[in-house]
Structures are given as C-alpha cells and as structure tokens.
C-alpha cells in the first residue's frame, strides 16, 4: 500500500496530472473496500484522494470533481495515525494539523530556522 501511495505522491509532486489521477483511481479501487477500519488506512486513502483531487483540479478545472476524490479529513483521528505516515505523507489539509509541524499548509516543507508560519 505504501509503495503505491509513494508513486501517487511523486506523480503529484511532478505535476503529472493525468498519471496521478489514474494511479489514485487504481489505488482507491484496490484499497477502499471493505470500508477501512483503522485510522492509518483512512489517513492513507484520504491522502490518495487529496493527491487525486489536486491533479484533477489542474487537469480539468472546469469539470465537476469526481466522487472518488471527495473526502472529509476531519473524520480521521490524527492522534491515532502512525507518525511514520504523517511524516511521509503529510495531510496538511487536515483541520487538526499542528502549526508546529515541519510542513506548512499545502505540504510545503519548513526549513530549520524559518518561522512557523509562511511570510
């Protein structure tokens, strides 16, 4: 699961939107059923949806958002998600994302010595 999610993340960072959408769709079809029971799995599925949503917004900004990429990040208990997952797949869109995180909102990395909030 993590290998496939890393691929989605890299495609998203490269802004290969069509490939990101395809990879996110395949990931969701493979892993979302049965309904995820753990917060870790919910978190990873939401991260894939978020990457797919960003790619779709770049690729077809005038079309309606596919239901596969709809999510409510607030249903995830962030304190019960593995630190490994939060560090490697920062879901900064989550409303409880810590302000002292090394990541700014939207996944930008904060460098050491920089203020917690972007200028």
C-alpha positions as CSV (number, residue, x, y, z in Angstrom):
1,X,0.0,0.0,0.0
2,X,2.8,2.4,0.9
3,X,4.7,1.8,-2.3
4,X,1.7,2.6,-4.4
5,X,1.0,5.7,-2.4
6,X,4.6,6.9,-2.8
7,X,4.1,6.6,-6.5
8,X,1.0,8.8,-6.4
9,X,2.8,11.3,-4.2
10,X,5.7,11.5,-6.6
11,X,3.5,11.8,-9.7
12,X,1.6,14.6,-7.8
13,X,4.8,16.4,-7.0
14,X,5.9,16.2,-10.6
15,X,2.5,17.6,-11.6
16,X,1.9,14.7,-14.0
17,X,-1.8,15.2,-13.5
18,X,-3.2,12.5,-15.8
19,X,-0.9,9.9,-14.4
20,X,-1.7,11.0,-10.8
21,X,-5.4,10.7,-11.5
22,X,-5.0,7.2,-13.0
23,X,-2.8,6.0,-10.1
24,X,-5.0,7.5,-7.4
25,X,-8.1,5.8,-9.0
26,X,-6.4,2.5,-9.2
27,X,-5.2,2.8,-5.6
28,X,-8.7,3.7,-4.3
29,X,-10.3,0.8,-6.2
30,X,-7.8,-1.6,-4.8
31,X,-7.8,-0.5,-1.1
32,X,-11.0,1.3,-0.2
33,X,-13.1,-1.9,0.1
34,X,-14.0,-3.2,2.5
35,X,-14.5,0.1,4.4
36,X,-11.3,1.0,6.2
37,X,-11.4,0.2,9.9
38,X,-8.1,1.7,11.1
39,X,-7.3,5.4,11.2
40,X,-4.0,4.6,9.4
41,X,-5.8,3.2,6.4
42,X,-8.4,6.0,6.4
43,X,-5.5,8.5,6.5
44,X,-3.7,6.9,3.6
45,X,-6.8,6.7,1.5
46,X,-7.6,10.3,2.2
47,X,-4.1,11.3,1.2
48,X,-4.5,9.5,-2.2
49,X,-7.9,11.3,-2.6
50,X,-6.2,14.6,-1.9
51,X,-3.5,14.0,-4.5
52,X,-6.1,12.9,-7.0
53,X,-8.2,16.0,-6.2
54,X,-5.3,18.4,-6.7
55,X,-4.4,16.7,-10.0
56,X,-7.9,16.8,-11.2
57,X,-8.2,20.5,-10.4
58,X,-5.1,21.1,-12.5
59,X,-6.2,18.8,-15.3
60,X,-9.9,19.7,-15.7
61,X,-10.6,22.7,-13.6
62,X,-13.9,23.4,-15.3
63,X,-15.4,19.9,-14.7
64,X,-17.2,18.6,-11.6
65,X,-15.0,16.8,-9.1
66,X,-15.2,13.0,-9.3
67,X,-16.9,11.5,-6.2
68,X,-13.9,9.2,-5.8
69,X,-11.8,12.3,-4.8
70,X,-14.3,13.7,-2.3
71,X,-13.3,13.4,1.4
72,X,-13.7,14.8,4.8
73,X,-10.3,14.8,6.5
74,X,-11.8,15.8,9.9
75,X,-13.2,12.3,10.4
76,X,-9.7,11.0,10.9
77,X,-8.4,10.9,14.5
78,X,-5.0,12.4,13.7
79,X,-3.6,11.4,17.1
80,X,-4.2,7.7,16.3
81,X,-2.3,7.8,12.9
82,X,1.2,6.5,12.8
83,X,3.9,9.1,13.0
84,X,5.6,7.4,10.0
85,X,2.5,8.1,7.9
86,X,2.2,11.7,9.0
87,X,5.9,12.3,8.3
88,X,6.0,10.7,4.9
89,X,2.5,11.6,3.7
90,X,1.7,15.0,5.3
91,X,-2.0,15.6,5.1
92,X,-1.7,19.3,5.9
93,X,-5.3,19.9,4.8
94,X,-6.5,18.1,8.0
95,X,-8.1,20.7,10.3
96,X,-6.1,19.4,13.3
97,X,-2.7,19.6,11.6
98,X,-0.3,21.0,14.1
99,X,1.1,24.5,13.5
100,X,4.5,23.4,14.8
101,X,4.7,20.7,12.1
102,X,7.7,20.9,9.8
103,X,5.2,21.3,7.0
104,X,3.4,24.4,6.0
105,X,-0.2,24.1,4.8
106,X,-0.4,22.6,1.3
107,X,2.7,20.4,2.0
108,X,5.4,23.0,1.7
109,X,8.4,22.0,3.8
110,X,9.6,24.4,6.5
111,X,13.4,24.8,6.7
112,X,15.2,24.9,10.1
113,X,15.3,28.4,11.4
114,X,12.3,29.7,9.5
115,X,9.3,30.9,11.3
116,X,6.3,28.5,11.8
117,X,4.1,30.5,9.5
118,X,5.0,31.4,5.9
119,X,5.5,35.1,5.2
